[in-house]
């Protein structure tokens, strides 16, 4: 692979509202991670992540990742890191490649926000879908690995892993079709009065008439892309998939 700096996670010193009380965090971590008794070094991953993400290093050299809600007033149901934690924990014994979950903290008094800690995975974030940093002859292998990763997720039985309450499994296709049809009707007004909707209306009607087929319930990633996976440091394959708060059942 064509290793470049842009694929590697960049670490910075946390500042302002992103600062974490390392002492309080170390004390809270001691039961699941006794090595934290000697203190925790906290560095923040730089990037466009909506939930601030940090690398933790313990005195024994072990590393972990902390994800927390961002500072400030948040919209209802936004930044559901508890959901992200529970989904990845539920998938731990499946064929889906997820990091090991360590612990979840819903007590905002510890570091000022809800957070969870998970296994640290070495690898790279290939954020651009064209994969310009991957050697051309190896891009196909990485795309096939991404496809296999998504197929593994779709193969999970939500009820078998305790995720059946994370969505509304019945009538998914009919709900989506109904919503699309209403959005389509609402979008007509800005267009010219003489615009020909005939083919679009046919498609709306056909989808509506065929939306009542029996559902096959599964797990769908709401934002699956290379940038939400960690790629092996030197091989064209996915090692874990991330951002699994955005799932649909």
Secondary structure, DSSP 8 states (H G I E B T S, - for coil): ----GGGS-EEE---GGG---HHHHHHHHTTT-GGGGG-EEEEEEESS-SS-EEEEEETTS-EEEEEE--SS---TT-S-HHHHHHHHHHTTTSSS----EEEEE--TTTTSS-EEEEE----B---STT-TTS-HHHHHHHHHHHHHHHHHHHT--TTTTT-GGGS--TTHHHHHHHHHHHHHHHTSTTS-TT---HHHHHHHHHHHHTTTS------EETT-SGGGEEE-SSSSSEEEE--TTSEE-
